Amino acid sequence: MPIYQYRCLNCKKRFEVFLTYTEYGTKRVQCPHCSSDKIQRRIGRIRVAKSEESRMDALTDASGLEGIENDPQALGRMMRKMGNEMGEEVPPEFDEVVDRLEAGQSPEDIEKAIPDLDGGAGGGEDEGDF
C-alpha cells in the first residue's frame, strides 16, 4: 500500500497515511493529532536510478577539482559525493575523515590525529610502493 505524506495546516504537524490507490482522492484524510481536515499533501524524497557508467562520469568530472588541494571542506564534499556515488559500504574511518575535512581540518592534521588510517597495512614511499 502506498504511503502518503501530509502536513496539517492547523497544528503544523507532519504525518503519513496508508491508502490504496483507489482510496486516494476519495477517502477523507484527517490529522491524527488534532483531527483537522485542513491538510496539505507533501511530496517525499525521490530517488533516481543511475547507471554505473553515469555515476562514474559524474565522479570523473574534473571541473569540480580546481583548487581542491587547498580547500579541505571542498575535498570532504568531493569525497562524500564519491562515497555516495559508489553505492558501496565504506568503513567508519572514511566517514570520520570526511567529517573532519568538512569541518575544515587539514589532511595533514587528520593523519596526525588518526595515525592508523592505512589499516595497519604498512607501506609508504620508503618501503617499495609502486
LOLOBA-309708 format. One record per residue (C-alpha): residue in three letters; y, z, x. Coordinates in Angstrom, 2 decimals, padded with zeros to 5 digits, always signed. Example, Ala and Ser with C-alpha at 12.3 -4.5 7.8 and 13.67 -1.06 7.14 Angstrom:
<pts>
<pt><type>ALA</type><yy>-004.50</yy><zz>+007.80</zz><xx>+012.30</xx></pt>
<pt><type>SER</type><yy>-001.06</yy><zz>+007.14</zz><xx>+013.67</xx></pt>
</pts>
This chain:
<pts>
<pt><type>MET</type><yy>+000.00</yy><zz>+000.00</zz><xx>+000.00</xx></pt>
<pt><type>PRO</type><yy>+003.45</yy><zz>-000.81</zz><xx>+001.37</xx></pt>
<pt><type>ILE</type><yy>+005.83</yy><zz>+001.98</zz><xx>+002.27</xx></pt>
<pt><type>TYR</type><yy>+009.42</yy><zz>+001.51</zz><xx>+001.12</xx></pt>
<pt><type>GLN</type><yy>+012.25</yy><zz>+003.45</zz><xx>+002.71</xx></pt>
<pt><type>TYR</type><yy>+015.22</yy><zz>+004.73</zz><xx>+000.74</xx></pt>
<pt><type>ARG</type><yy>+018.35</yy><zz>+006.81</zz><xx>+001.17</xx></pt>
<pt><type>CYS</type><yy>+019.71</yy><zz>+008.94</zz><xx>-001.64</xx></pt>
<pt><type>LEU</type><yy>+023.37</yy><zz>+008.24</zz><xx>-002.31</xx></pt>
<pt><type>ASN</type><yy>+023.71</yy><zz>+011.67</zz><xx>-003.92</xx></pt>
<pt><type>CYS</type><yy>+022.23</yy><zz>+014.07</zz><xx>-001.36</xx></pt>
<pt><type>LYS</type><yy>+022.20</yy><zz>+011.57</zz><xx>+001.57</xx></pt>
<pt><type>LYS</type><yy>+018.58</yy><zz>+012.35</zz><xx>+002.46</xx></pt>
<pt><type>ARG</type><yy>+016.12</yy><zz>+009.69</zz><xx>+003.50</xx></pt>
<pt><type>PHE</type><yy>+012.66</yy><zz>+009.34</zz><xx>+002.00</xx></pt>
<pt><type>GLU</type><yy>+009.72</yy><zz>+006.98</zz><xx>+001.70</xx></pt>
<pt><type>VAL</type><yy>+007.82</yy><zz>+005.84</zz><xx>-001.35</xx></pt>
<pt><type>PHE</type><yy>+004.37</yy><zz>+004.22</zz><xx>-001.54</xx></pt>
<pt><type>LEU</type><yy>+004.43</yy><zz>+001.38</zz><xx>-004.06</xx></pt>
<pt><type>THR</type><yy>+002.14</yy><zz>-001.53</zz><xx>-004.76</xx></pt>
<pt><type>TYR</type><yy>+003.69</yy><zz>-004.97</zz><xx>-004.66</xx></pt>
<pt><type>THR</type><yy>+003.59</yy><zz>-005.13</zz><xx>-008.45</xx></pt>
<pt><type>GLU</type><yy>+005.25</yy><zz>-001.70</zz><xx>-008.79</xx></pt>
<pt><type>TYR</type><yy>+008.17</yy><zz>-002.60</zz><xx>-006.51</xx></pt>
<pt><type>GLY</type><yy>+011.18</yy><zz>-003.53</zz><xx>-008.60</xx></pt>
<pt><type>THR</type><yy>+009.60</yy><zz>-002.34</zz><xx>-011.86</xx></pt>
<pt><type>LYS</type><yy>+008.77</yy><zz>+001.33</zz><xx>-011.23</xx></pt>
<pt><type>ARG</type><yy>+011.69</yy><zz>+003.75</zz><xx>-011.32</xx></pt>
<pt><type>VAL</type><yy>+012.25</yy><zz>+005.46</zz><xx>-007.95</xx></pt>
<pt><type>GLN</type><yy>+013.96</yy><zz>+008.85</zz><xx>-007.71</xx></pt>
<pt><type>CYS</type><yy>+014.96</yy><zz>+011.00</zz><xx>-004.79</xx></pt>
<pt><type>PRO</type><yy>+012.24</yy><zz>+013.62</zz><xx>-004.23</xx></pt>
<pt><type>HIS</type><yy>+014.90</yy><zz>+016.09</zz><xx>-003.03</xx></pt>
<pt><type>CYS</type><yy>+017.46</yy><zz>+016.02</zz><xx>-005.84</xx></pt>
<pt><type>SER</type><yy>+015.84</yy><zz>+013.73</zz><xx>-008.47</xx></pt>
<pt><type>SER</type><yy>+018.81</yy><zz>+011.34</zz><xx>-008.40</xx></pt>
<pt><type>ASP</type><yy>+018.20</yy><zz>+007.71</zz><xx>-009.21</xx></pt>
<pt><type>LYS</type><yy>+021.25</yy><zz>+006.68</zz><xx>-007.17</xx></pt>
<pt><type>ILE</type><yy>+019.31</yy><zz>+005.41</zz><xx>-004.18</xx></pt>
<pt><type>GLN</type><yy>+019.62</yy><zz>+002.63</zz><xx>-001.67</xx></pt>
<pt><type>ARG</type><yy>+016.75</yy><zz>+000.72</zz><xx>-000.11</xx></pt>
<pt><type>ARG</type><yy>+016.62</yy><zz>+000.89</zz><xx>+003.69</xx></pt>
<pt><type>ILE</type><yy>+015.05</yy><zz>-001.75</zz><xx>+005.83</xx></pt>
<pt><type>GLY</type><yy>+012.94</yy><zz>-000.21</zz><xx>+008.55</xx></pt>
<pt><type>ARG</type><yy>+012.44</yy><zz>-001.43</zz><xx>+012.08</xx></pt>
<pt><type>ILE</type><yy>+010.67</yy><zz>-004.70</zz><xx>+012.55</xx></pt>
<pt><type>ARG</type><yy>+008.53</yy><zz>-005.91</zz><xx>+015.42</xx></pt>
<pt><type>VAL</type><yy>+008.49</yy><zz>-009.42</zz><xx>+016.73</xx></pt>
<pt><type>ALA</type><yy>+005.32</yy><zz>-010.61</zz><xx>+018.37</xx></pt>
<pt><type>LYS</type><yy>+005.90</yy><zz>-012.43</zz><xx>+021.64</xx></pt>
<pt><type>SER</type><yy>+003.51</yy><zz>-014.48</zz><xx>+023.68</xx></pt>
<pt><type>GLU</type><yy>+002.59</yy><zz>-013.34</zz><xx>+027.17</xx></pt>
<pt><type>GLU</type><yy>+004.50</yy><zz>-016.33</zz><xx>+028.51</xx></pt>
<pt><type>SER</type><yy>+007.74</yy><zz>-015.49</zz><xx>+026.68</xx></pt>
<pt><type>ARG</type><yy>+007.51</yy><zz>-011.85</zz><xx>+027.83</xx></pt>
<pt><type>MET</type><yy>+007.12</yy><zz>-012.97</zz><xx>+031.44</xx></pt>
<pt><type>ASP</type><yy>+010.03</yy><zz>-015.42</zz><xx>+031.05</xx></pt>
<pt><type>ALA</type><yy>+012.25</yy><zz>-012.57</zz><xx>+029.87</xx></pt>
<pt><type>LEU</type><yy>+011.26</yy><zz>-010.49</zz><xx>+032.91</xx></pt>
<pt><type>THR</type><yy>+011.95</yy><zz>-013.25</zz><xx>+035.41</xx></pt>
<pt><type>ASP</type><yy>+015.48</yy><zz>-013.97</zz><xx>+034.15</xx></pt>
<pt><type>ALA</type><yy>+017.48</yy><zz>-013.45</zz><xx>+037.35</xx></pt>
<pt><type>SER</type><yy>+020.87</yy><zz>-013.29</zz><xx>+035.62</xx></pt>
<pt><type>GLY</type><yy>+020.44</yy><zz>-009.58</zz><xx>+034.92</xx></pt>
<pt><type>LEU</type><yy>+019.62</yy><zz>-008.70</zz><xx>+038.52</xx></pt>
<pt><type>GLU</type><yy>+023.03</yy><zz>-009.30</zz><xx>+040.10</xx></pt>
<pt><type>GLY</type><yy>+024.39</yy><zz>-006.13</zz><xx>+041.68</xx></pt>
<pt><type>ILE</type><yy>+021.39</yy><zz>-004.07</zz><xx>+040.58</xx></pt>
<pt><type>GLU</type><yy>+020.73</yy><zz>-002.74</zz><xx>+044.09</xx></pt>
<pt><type>ASN</type><yy>+023.95</yy><zz>-000.70</zz><xx>+043.91</xx></pt>
<pt><type>ASP</type><yy>+023.56</yy><zz>+000.50</zz><xx>+040.32</xx></pt>
<pt><type>PRO</type><yy>+020.69</yy><zz>+002.97</zz><xx>+039.71</xx></pt>
<pt><type>GLN</type><yy>+021.36</yy><zz>+003.03</zz><xx>+035.97</xx></pt>
<pt><type>ALA</type><yy>+021.04</yy><zz>-000.77</zz><xx>+035.70</xx></pt>
<pt><type>LEU</type><yy>+017.88</yy><zz>-000.59</zz><xx>+037.82</xx></pt>
<pt><type>GLY</type><yy>+016.48</yy><zz>+002.06</zz><xx>+035.46</xx></pt>
<pt><type>ARG</type><yy>+017.28</yy><zz>-000.06</zz><xx>+032.39</xx></pt>
<pt><type>MET</type><yy>+015.59</yy><zz>-003.07</zz><xx>+034.00</xx></pt>
<pt><type>MET</type><yy>+012.51</yy><zz>-001.03</zz><xx>+034.90</xx></pt>
<pt><type>ARG</type><yy>+012.28</yy><zz>+000.39</zz><xx>+031.38</xx></pt>
<pt><type>LYS</type><yy>+012.53</yy><zz>-003.12</zz><xx>+029.95</xx></pt>
<pt><type>MET</type><yy>+009.80</yy><zz>-004.30</zz><xx>+032.31</xx></pt>
<pt><type>GLY</type><yy>+007.57</yy><zz>-001.41</zz><xx>+031.32</xx></pt>
<pt><type>ASN</type><yy>+008.07</yy><zz>-002.17</zz><xx>+027.62</xx></pt>
<pt><type>GLU</type><yy>+007.55</yy><zz>-005.92</zz><xx>+028.04</xx></pt>
<pt><type>MET</type><yy>+004.31</yy><zz>-005.47</zz><xx>+029.96</xx></pt>
<pt><type>GLY</type><yy>+002.78</yy><zz>-003.67</zz><xx>+027.00</xx></pt>
<pt><type>GLU</type><yy>+000.52</yy><zz>-001.63</zz><xx>+029.23</xx></pt>
<pt><type>GLU</type><yy>+000.32</yy><zz>+002.12</zz><xx>+029.61</xx></pt>
<pt><type>VAL</type><yy>+002.31</yy><zz>+003.36</zz><xx>+032.57</xx></pt>
<pt><type>PRO</type><yy>+001.75</yy><zz>+006.62</zz><xx>+034.45</xx></pt>
<pt><type>PRO</type><yy>+004.03</yy><zz>+009.58</zz><xx>+033.65</xx></pt>
<pt><type>GLU</type><yy>+005.64</yy><zz>+009.23</zz><xx>+037.10</xx></pt>
<pt><type>PHE</type><yy>+007.06</yy><zz>+005.87</zz><xx>+036.01</xx></pt>
<pt><type>ASP</type><yy>+008.90</yy><zz>+007.47</zz><xx>+033.11</xx></pt>
<pt><type>GLU</type><yy>+010.20</yy><zz>+010.25</zz><xx>+035.34</xx></pt>
<pt><type>VAL</type><yy>+011.56</yy><zz>+007.77</zz><xx>+037.90</xx></pt>
<pt><type>VAL</type><yy>+013.16</yy><zz>+005.61</zz><xx>+035.20</xx></pt>
<pt><type>ASP</type><yy>+014.71</yy><zz>+008.67</zz><xx>+033.53</xx></pt>
<pt><type>ARG</type><yy>+016.20</yy><zz>+009.74</zz><xx>+036.87</xx></pt>
<pt><type>LEU</type><yy>+017.55</yy><zz>+006.25</zz><xx>+037.57</xx></pt>
<pt><type>GLU</type><yy>+019.10</yy><zz>+006.03</zz><xx>+034.11</xx></pt>
<pt><type>ALA</type><yy>+020.77</yy><zz>+009.39</zz><xx>+034.78</xx></pt>
<pt><type>GLY</type><yy>+022.36</yy><zz>+007.84</zz><xx>+037.89</xx></pt>
<pt><type>GLN</type><yy>+020.16</yy><zz>+009.33</zz><xx>+040.62</xx></pt>
<pt><type>SER</type><yy>+019.74</yy><zz>+007.04</zz><xx>+043.62</xx></pt>
<pt><type>PRO</type><yy>+016.27</yy><zz>+005.69</zz><xx>+044.55</xx></pt>
<pt><type>GLU</type><yy>+016.55</yy><zz>+007.47</zz><xx>+047.91</xx></pt>
<pt><type>ASP</type><yy>+017.21</yy><zz>+010.83</zz><xx>+046.23</xx></pt>
<pt><type>ILE</type><yy>+014.29</yy><zz>+010.24</zz><xx>+043.86</xx></pt>
<pt><type>GLU</type><yy>+011.98</yy><zz>+009.55</zz><xx>+046.80</xx></pt>
<pt><type>LYS</type><yy>+013.08</yy><zz>+012.82</zz><xx>+048.40</xx></pt>
<pt><type>ALA</type><yy>+012.60</yy><zz>+014.76</zz><xx>+045.16</xx></pt>
<pt><type>ILE</type><yy>+009.19</yy><zz>+013.22</zz><xx>+044.38</xx></pt>
<pt><type>PRO</type><yy>+007.51</yy><zz>+012.61</zz><xx>+047.76</xx></pt>
<pt><type>ASP</type><yy>+004.09</yy><zz>+011.75</zz><xx>+046.29</xx></pt>
<pt><type>LEU</type><yy>+005.20</yy><zz>+008.69</zz><xx>+044.32</xx></pt>
<pt><type>ASP</type><yy>+002.80</yy><zz>+006.44</zz><xx>+046.20</xx></pt>
<pt><type>GLY</type><yy>-000.07</yy><zz>+008.36</zz><xx>+044.57</xx></pt>
<pt><type>GLY</type><yy>-001.33</yy><zz>+009.58</zz><xx>+047.91</xx></pt>
<pt><type>ALA</type><yy>-002.28</yy><zz>+006.03</zz><xx>+048.89</xx></pt>
<pt><type>GLY</type><yy>-000.60</yy><zz>+006.36</zz><xx>+052.25</xx></pt>
<pt><type>GLY</type><yy>+000.53</yy><zz>+003.19</zz><xx>+053.92</xx></pt>
<pt><type>GLY</type><yy>+004.00</yy><zz>+002.16</zz><xx>+054.81</xx></pt>
<pt><type>GLU</type><yy>+005.54</yy><zz>-000.15</zz><xx>+057.39</xx></pt>
<pt><type>ASP</type><yy>+004.16</yy><zz>+001.80</zz><xx>+060.31</xx></pt>
<pt><type>GLU</type><yy>+000.60</yy><zz>+001.71</zz><xx>+059.05</xx></pt>
<pt><type>GLY</type><yy>-000.03</yy><zz>-002.01</zz><xx>+058.91</xx></pt>
<pt><type>ASP</type><yy>+001.05</yy><zz>-003.01</zz><xx>+055.38</xx></pt>
<pt><type>PHE</type><yy>+001.31</yy><zz>-006.73</zz><xx>+054.87</xx></pt>
</pts>
